[in-house]
């Protein structure tokens, strides 16, 4: 399978290329707008000159079967649209776009062309989180905190908090019919945001504090006198009477721990089977994020 990688920044180099280059049936093609970066990354991964492309049109002309887009979010609408129009199944980092109208247009384009589109919500595939979907989940709590990083509402929500939003949606055991947003802002920058989702018999709460004392991610699901806690996508603590801790194995790759390897394999497996991946559910996460951005804006006003 010929697979193209568009954009060779940190997320591509650290997370996705190690997975793609380890797959024996993948013929990897690379493109980025910076020639020096293209040469350096291609040399490191032993990608021959014939599979190094100066632009997207050259990549498409190579007859790729699928593409991974790891360019800047601002470039997603143009790059993803061109790939879909060319009939190339495409996997792109989250978010699809900063504006909901652009995200909607891309999902509709994928459905219209039948090309297939997937969004990189890797936490759905992370083993510790995926296992939580099998737990009783009357109450779901998730925190994703940073140190010294207040940010404008749209960038904070679409670049980072979106992972919390999507994880809560993924783990919600039923339809969500209540949405509440609270935030603290100062000078147009968000210091923290709290999202509460509710449905029949469950509550899900997501928190992001950009002025926290540490960088951390904590997920808890609880119900029926049991609780499971996941720390930084690695360590799992089960509480049922006495707590028991299960730590990530020393040799487990980070890409597997964070669900990136599984997301890649799921996408390529669907493409190989001739099944067009759908981003329709991912769009629902983007729609909820837009509600959060607007709610923060109202709070700021």
Secondary structure, 3 states (H helix, E strand, C coil): CEEEEECCCHHHHHHHHHHHCCCCCCEEEEECCCHHHHHHHHHHCCCCHHHEECCHHHHHHCCCCEEEECCCHHHHHHHHHHHHHCCCEEEECCCCCCCHHHHHHHHHHHHHHCCCEEECCHHHCCHHHHHHCCCCCCEEEEEEECCCCCECHHHHHHHHHHHHHHHHHHHCCCCEEEEEEEEEEECCEEEEEEEEEEECCEEEEEEEECCCCCCEEEEEEEECCEEEEEECCCEEEEECCCEEEECCCCCCCHHHHCCHHHHHHHHHHHHHCCCCCCCHHHHHHHHHHHHHHHHHHHHHC
